[in-house]
Amino acid sequence: MSNGAEGEAPGRRRRGGARRKNGEGAAPGGTPASAPAGQEASQGKGRSKNRKNARKGNGSARPNGNGNGGHQPNGNVAPRSGGQKAAAKGGKPKAGPKNGGQKGGGRNVPDAFAVPERLNKALAAIGVASRRDIEEMIIAGRISVNEMPAGIGQKVTPTDRVRVNGKLVQLRFEKKVPRVLIYHKPEGEIVSRDDPEGRTSVFEGLPKLRHGRWISVGRLDFNTSGLLLFTDDGALANRLMHPRYEMEREYAVRILGELTEEQIKQLTTGVELSDGVAKFMSLEDRGGEGANHWYHVILAEGRNREVRRMFEAMELTVSRLMRVRYGPVLLPSRVKRGQFEDLDEALVCQLAGIEPPQGGQGDAQGRKRQPRSKSRKTRR
């Protein structure tokens, strides 16, 4: 993508004219003609007198300052962006500049996690002028956003194309690190804000947000306990739940009795359920006492009641089910039932696929832990 106003590159077709090739110009009739030396010096080797005359006669040339048809000097040619150039050649538009969050930005923050900035602040940050001067430039019509005149107080994002005096500029955007909570869900809570039966909701004891609301990353059944993640960013929630990322879920399962070798083989190769075949990526025996036995199983999807239904297909009853891991996030032993903790910023960035902000730091597990309110416990 161009970073400024550009003239046309050699070999580009001008409106109504022929393509320059190997430094030669040709009239429509195909008869070559040499340009005067002075004209050749001023317009370059690829210009010819016949080319200029062809422009005068074809009716498509732009009028010059004297009202005569002819080629415009390079200084007056409207600049073309990289995408417009590619389109003129019949190809695909080029990606945006490699800055904070635009396509082609490499390891920079994705668009979904970039904070919109006021236009004057964003331009001042890259040294265009002071914020006050930039506002005067906006009033004077010298700044455009997406080919439209900019306005005072306007905000821009990494996908916007900003030009100053016709020149495309690259802006830098602050990284917005989403907030993620680790929550130890107890049995007897529902992952919903509205329940006709009036059961306790997992959302009731979460900390208040100044803006937006908490989004649960997947669900856990009413009688299932363990790790449940919450975030304030919808894009991150979708990323963590999308099957394309194959985010592993690990569960501790307690059943009555022990699995046979045949049952283990069937659970790890495929069990036919009402909504398709399901299988565990891993199944590990964790022992047990008496009639109960514990197993750890891993799935890469999150279908409704999937773990319980797979064991039920083996005619086995699950007496306890607890999620202990979601992707790279483990449920810390210090986070007791009904408590939550902020996930470490570095791990949040890993989940979001963004670079941690400079100077960011955490304790590798979380920043704080809070118990549920007393009123909440009283309700149960």
Secondary structure as GFF3:
##gff-version 3
##sequence-region A 1 380
A	DSSP	alpha_helix	37	43	.	.	.	ID=ss1
A	DSSP	alpha_helix	49	57	.	.	.	ID=ss2
A	DSSP	three_ten_helix	74	76	.	.	.	ID=ss3
A	DSSP	alpha_helix	82	88	.	.	.	ID=ss4
A	DSSP	three_ten_helix	111	113	.	.	.	ID=ss5
A	DSSP	beta_strand	117	118	.	.	.	ID=ss6
A	DSSP	alpha_helix	119	125	.	.	.	ID=ss7
A	DSSP	alpha_helix	131	139	.	.	.	ID=ss8
A	DSSP	beta_strand	143	145	.	.	.	ID=ss9
A	DSSP	beta_strand	148	149	.	.	.	ID=ss10
A	DSSP	beta_strand	155	156	.	.	.	ID=ss11
A	DSSP	beta_strand	162	164	.	.	.	ID=ss12
A	DSSP	beta_strand	167	168	.	.	.	ID=ss13
A	DSSP	beta_strand	180	185	.	.	.	ID=ss14
A	DSSP	beta_strand	215	216	.	.	.	ID=ss15
A	DSSP	beta_strand	225	231	.	.	.	ID=ss16
A	DSSP	alpha_helix	234	241	.	.	.	ID=ss17
A	DSSP	three_ten_helix	243	245	.	.	.	ID=ss18
A	DSSP	beta_strand	249	256	.	.	.	ID=ss19
A	DSSP	alpha_helix	261	269	.	.	.	ID=ss20
A	DSSP	beta_strand	271	273	.	.	.	ID=ss21
A	DSSP	beta_strand	276	278	.	.	.	ID=ss22
A	DSSP	beta_strand	282	287	.	.	.	ID=ss23
A	DSSP	beta_strand	292	299	.	.	.	ID=ss24
A	DSSP	alpha_helix	306	313	.	.	.	ID=ss25
A	DSSP	beta_strand	318	326	.	.	.	ID=ss26
A	DSSP	beta_strand	329	330	.	.	.	ID=ss27
A	DSSP	beta_strand	340	343	.	.	.	ID=ss28
A	DSSP	alpha_helix	345	352	.	.	.	ID=ss29
A	DSSP	beta_strand	366	370	.	.	.	ID=ss30
A	DSSP	alpha_helix	374	379	.	.	.	ID=ss31
###
